[in-house]
């Protein structure tokens, strides 16, 4: 736009029909469907796609630690109960 570069992406579903397949007509071998797109209106600026945070939330790590601690106590309790 106006001689400046703008970056973006497009997601396509592409279906290829083989001529021997039922219902496949000559001239209709490839079908494309646009399922998503994005572009940046700011020139010369890259567009981020996918996950933009590098680390999980601190609360998630805390819950994971508590769960692993709980599993350790559960296994120990199960081992003590089986010895009796």
MDTraj code that builds the backbone (N, CA, C; nanometers):
import mdtraj as md
import numpy as np

residues = "UNK UNK UNK UNK UNK UNK UNK UNK UNK UNK UNK UNK UNK UNK UNK UNK UNK UNK UNK UNK UNK UNK UNK UNK UNK UNK UNK UNK UNK UNK UNK UNK UNK UNK UNK UNK UNK UNK UNK UNK UNK UNK UNK UNK UNK UNK UNK UNK UNK UNK UNK UNK UNK UNK UNK UNK UNK UNK UNK UNK UNK UNK UNK UNK UNK UNK UNK UNK UNK UNK UNK UNK UNK UNK UNK UNK UNK UNK UNK UNK UNK UNK UNK UNK".split()
xyz = np.array([
    [0.0846, -0.1171, 0.0000],
    [0.0000, 0.0000, 0.0000],
    [0.0890, 0.1233, 0.0000],
    [0.0653, 0.2126, -0.0881],
    [0.1435, 0.3362, -0.1007],
    [0.2930, 0.3089, -0.1148],
    [0.3298, 0.1955, -0.1767],
    [0.4702, 0.1638, -0.1992],
    [0.5429, 0.1102, -0.0775],
    [0.4725, 0.0808, 0.0319],
    [0.5356, 0.0293, 0.1528],
    [0.4960, -0.1173, 0.1719],
    [0.5849, -0.1932, 0.2377],
    [0.5593, -0.3350, 0.2621],
    [0.4707, -0.3522, 0.3844],
    [0.3689, -0.4345, 0.3705],
    [0.2809, -0.4731, 0.4808],
    [0.2828, -0.6251, 0.4878],
    [0.2999, -0.6800, 0.6084],
    [0.3136, -0.8238, 0.6250],
    [0.1835, -0.8846, 0.6748],
    [0.1632, -1.0112, 0.6412],
    [0.0436, -1.0820, 0.6847],
    [0.0549, -1.2302, 0.6574],
    [-0.0545, -1.3019, 0.6814],
    [-0.0591, -1.4449, 0.6555],
    [-0.1998, -1.4823, 0.6113],
    [-0.2101, -1.5982, 0.5481],
    [-0.3393, -1.6523, 0.5052],
    [-0.3391, -1.8026, 0.5287],
    [-0.4511, -1.8568, 0.5762],
    [-0.4664, -2.0005, 0.5978],
    [-0.5646, -2.0534, 0.4940],
    [-0.5206, -2.1539, 0.4193],
    [-0.6019, -2.2122, 0.3125],
    [-0.6226, -2.3605, 0.3372],
    [-0.7419, -2.4099, 0.3056],
    [-0.7659, -2.5533, 0.2948],
    [-0.7649, -2.5854, 0.1460],
    [-0.6792, -2.6765, 0.1072],
    [-0.6668, -2.7128, -0.0339],
    [-0.7070, -2.8592, -0.0487],
    [-0.8009, -2.8849, -0.1405],
    [-0.8458, -3.0210, -0.1685],
    [-0.8095, -3.0536, -0.3121],
    [-0.7429, -3.1668, -0.3304],
    [-0.7053, -3.2116, -0.4638],
    [-0.7904, -3.3330, -0.4979],
    [-0.8618, -3.3235, -0.6080],
    [-0.9509, -3.4296, -0.6536],
    [-0.8830, -3.5053, -0.7672],
    [-0.8701, -3.6363, -0.7507],
    [-0.8125, -3.7183, -0.8564],
    [-0.9203, -3.7486, -0.9599],
    [-0.8841, -3.7496, -1.0872],
    [-0.9830, -3.7687, -1.1934],
    [-1.0547, -3.9023, -1.1840],
    [-0.9937, -4.0004, -1.1223],
    [-1.0575, -4.1314, -1.1091],
    [-1.1563, -4.1368, -0.9932],
    [-1.1584, -4.0342, -0.9067],
    [-1.2488, -4.0327, -0.7919],
    [-1.3914, -4.0052, -0.8374],
    [-1.4912, -4.0674, -0.7710],
    [-1.6301, -4.0396, -0.8062],
    [-1.6652, -3.8934, -0.7802],
    [-1.7345, -3.8312, -0.8719],
    [-1.7778, -3.6925, -0.8555],
    [-1.6747, -3.5902, -0.8962],
    [-1.5578, -3.6326, -0.9387],
    [-1.4525, -3.5395, -0.9788],
    [-1.4661, -3.5113, -1.1285],
    [-1.4884, -3.3872, -1.1622],
    [-1.5062, -3.3472, -1.3016],
    [-1.3804, -3.2788, -1.3530],
    [-1.3512, -3.2915, -1.4815],
    [-1.2358, -3.2202, -1.5379],
    [-1.2506, -3.0696, -1.5151],
    [-1.1451, -3.0055, -1.4744],
    [-1.1476, -2.8619, -1.4463],
    [-1.1742, -2.8304, -1.3000],
    [-1.2154, -2.9290, -1.2204],
    [-1.2427, -2.9084, -1.0771],
    [-1.1482, -2.9919, -0.9909],
    [-1.0227, -3.0066, -1.0331],
    [-0.9308, -3.0926, -0.9610],
    [-0.8800, -3.0308, -0.8307],
    [-0.8698, -2.8994, -0.8236],
    [-0.8162, -2.8335, -0.7033],
    [-0.9183, -2.7321, -0.6538],
    [-0.9503, -2.7416, -0.5237],
    [-1.0426, -2.6479, -0.4604],
    [-0.9707, -2.5826, -0.3432],
    [-0.9732, -2.4515, -0.3362],
    [-0.9116, -2.3782, -0.2263],
    [-1.0206, -2.3050, -0.1492],
    [-1.0070, -2.3043, -0.0149],
    [-1.0992, -2.2305, 0.0705],
    [-1.0171, -2.1493, 0.1694],
    [-1.0384, -2.0199, 0.1708],
    [-0.9708, -1.9318, 0.2662],
    [-1.0395, -1.9457, 0.4010],
    [-0.9652, -1.9906, 0.5040],
    [-1.0238, -2.0120, 0.6360],
    [-0.9776, -1.9095, 0.7396],
    [-0.8784, -1.8288, 0.7068],
    [-0.8344, -1.7260, 0.8005],
    [-0.7237, -1.6420, 0.7401],
    [-0.7136, -1.5188, 0.7870],
    [-0.6070, -1.4317, 0.7403],
    [-0.5874, -1.3182, 0.8409],
    [-0.4723, -1.2557, 0.8326],
    [-0.4436, -1.1374, 0.9136],
    [-0.3357, -1.0578, 0.8432],
    [-0.3387, -0.9272, 0.8616],
    [-0.2335, -0.8420, 0.8083],
    [-0.2161, -0.7238, 0.9018],
    [-0.0989, -0.6656, 0.8950],
    [-0.0672, -0.5523, 0.9810],
    [-0.0845, -0.4239, 0.9017],
    [-0.1560, -0.3295, 0.9577],
    [-0.1784, -0.2025, 0.8894],
    [-0.0606, -0.1078, 0.9047],
    [0.0330, -0.1410, 0.9922],
    [0.1529, -0.0594, 1.0111],
    [0.2586, -0.1075, 0.9121],
    [0.3121, -0.0194, 0.8276],
    [0.4100, -0.0647, 0.7276],
    [0.5419, -0.1077, 0.7913],
    [0.6050, -0.2067, 0.7271],
    [0.7380, -0.2566, 0.7650],
    [0.7457, -0.3082, 0.9074],
    [0.6364, -0.3587, 0.9602],
    [0.6347, -0.4158, 1.0948],
    [0.5912, -0.5610, 1.0827],
    [0.6706, -0.6510, 1.1427],
    [0.6393, -0.7928, 1.1358],
    [0.5111, -0.8253, 1.2101],
    [0.4490, -0.9352, 1.1706],
    [0.3237, -0.9788, 1.2305],
    [0.3502, -1.1050, 1.3111],
    [0.3116, -1.1063, 1.4390],
    [0.3296, -1.2227, 1.5239],
    [0.2119, -1.3170, 1.5047],
    [0.2409, -1.4437, 1.4894],
    [0.1365, -1.5444, 1.4766],
    [0.1624, -1.6539, 1.5786],
    [0.0581, -1.7107, 1.6355],
    [0.0724, -1.8186, 1.7324],
    [0.0879, -1.7654, 1.8732],
    [0.1538, -1.8431, 1.9582],
    [0.1706, -1.8073, 2.0985],
    [0.2703, -1.6936, 2.1115],
    [0.2317, -1.5896, 2.1811],
    [0.3194, -1.4741, 2.1957],
    [0.3853, -1.4675, 2.3331],
    [0.3457, -1.5526, 2.4291],
    [0.4099, -1.5534, 2.5596],
    [0.5071, -1.6707, 2.5649],
    [0.6259, -1.6468, 2.6168],
    [0.7297, -1.7493, 2.6169],
    [0.7152, -1.8466, 2.7336],
    [0.6591, -1.8033, 2.8468],
    [0.6493, -1.8888, 2.9643],
    [0.5053, -1.8950, 3.0122],
    [0.4668, -2.0062, 3.0761],
    [0.3310, -2.0155, 3.1293],
    [0.3120, -1.9238, 3.2494],
    [0.1884, -1.9031, 3.2853],
    [0.1557, -1.8192, 3.4011],
    [0.2161, -1.8800, 3.5279],
    [0.2575, -1.7976, 3.6254],
    [0.3127, -1.8517, 3.7504],
    [0.2126, -1.9396, 3.8249],
    [0.0847, -1.9069, 3.8185],
    [-0.0168, -1.9884, 3.8847],
    [-0.0225, -2.1286, 3.8287],
    [-0.0019, -2.1434, 3.6991],
    [-0.0026, -2.2747, 3.6359],
    [0.1129, -2.3590, 3.6875],
    [0.2297, -2.2986, 3.6999],
    [0.3455, -2.3725, 3.7515],
    [0.3242, -2.4125, 3.8975],
    [0.2611, -2.3265, 3.9763],
    [0.2313, -2.3585, 4.1164],
    [0.1358, -2.4761, 4.1279],
    [0.0309, -2.4785, 4.0451],
    [-0.0633, -2.5899, 4.0474],
    [0.0030, -2.7201, 4.0046],
    [0.0918, -2.7121, 3.9073],
    [0.1642, -2.8306, 3.8638],
    [0.2530, -2.8838, 3.9765],
    [0.3190, -2.7960, 4.0492],
    [0.4043, -2.8372, 4.1608],
    [0.3213, -2.9011, 4.2720],
    [0.2057, -2.8417, 4.3047],
    [0.1196, -2.8992, 4.4080],
    [0.0668, -3.0360, 4.3664],
    [0.0340, -3.0511, 4.2396],
    [-0.0148, -3.1799, 4.1911],
    [0.0911, -3.2878, 4.2010],
    [0.2143, -3.2554, 4.1656],
    [0.3213, -3.3560, 4.1744],
    [0.3517, -3.3898, 4.3206],
    [0.3422, -3.2926, 4.4091],
    [0.3616, -3.3185, 4.5516],
    [0.2517, -3.4103, 4.6026],
    [0.1285, -3.3846, 4.5603],
    [0.0154, -3.4692, 4.6008],
    [0.0297, -3.6116, 4.5500],
    [0.0808, -3.6277, 4.4283],
    [0.1023, -3.7629, 4.3751],
    [0.2054, -3.8388, 4.4570],
    [0.3086, -3.7700, 4.5030],
    [0.4103, -3.8348, 4.5865],
    [0.3518, -3.8846, 4.7174],
    [0.2687, -3.8037, 4.7835],
    [0.2047, -3.8465, 4.9080],
    [0.1076, -3.9619, 4.8829],
    [0.0354, -3.9581, 4.7720],
    [-0.0614, -4.0630, 4.7400],
    [0.0093, -4.1964, 4.7174],
    [0.1215, -4.1938, 4.6444],
    [0.1954, -4.3178, 4.6192],
    [0.2549, -4.3737, 4.7485],
    [0.3033, -4.2850, 4.8344],
    [0.3619, -4.3303, 4.9606],
    [0.2545, -4.3925, 5.0484],
    [0.1376, -4.3288, 5.0548],
    [0.0267, -4.3797, 5.1362],
    [-0.0208, -4.5149, 5.0827],
    [-0.0244, -4.5287, 4.9513],
    [-0.0668, -4.6538, 4.8886],
    [0.0344, -4.7647, 4.9181],
    [0.1642, -4.7316, 4.9159],
    [0.2678, -4.8319, 4.9443],
    [0.2627, -4.8762, 5.0895],
    [0.2377, -4.7846, 5.1849],
    [0.2298, -4.8178, 5.3267],
    [0.1075, -4.9057, 5.3507],
    [-0.0054, -4.8738, 5.2866],
    [-0.1277, -4.9504, 5.3058],
    [-0.1130, -5.0925, 5.2514],
    [-0.0384, -5.1123, 5.1444],
    [-0.0223, -5.2460, 5.0875],
    [0.0733, -5.3319, 5.1714],
    [0.1599, -5.2719, 5.2518],
    [0.2529, -5.3471, 5.3356],
    [0.1845, -5.3993, 5.4609],
    [0.0727, -5.3396, 5.5006],
    [0.0054, -5.3805, 5.6253],
    [-0.0836, -5.4983, 5.6057],
])
top = md.Topology()
chain = top.add_chain()
for i, resn in enumerate(residues, 1):
    res = top.add_residue(resn, chain, resSeq=i)
    for name in ("N", "CA", "C"):
        top.add_atom(name, md.element.get_by_symbol(name[0]), res)
traj = md.Trajectory(xyz[None], top)
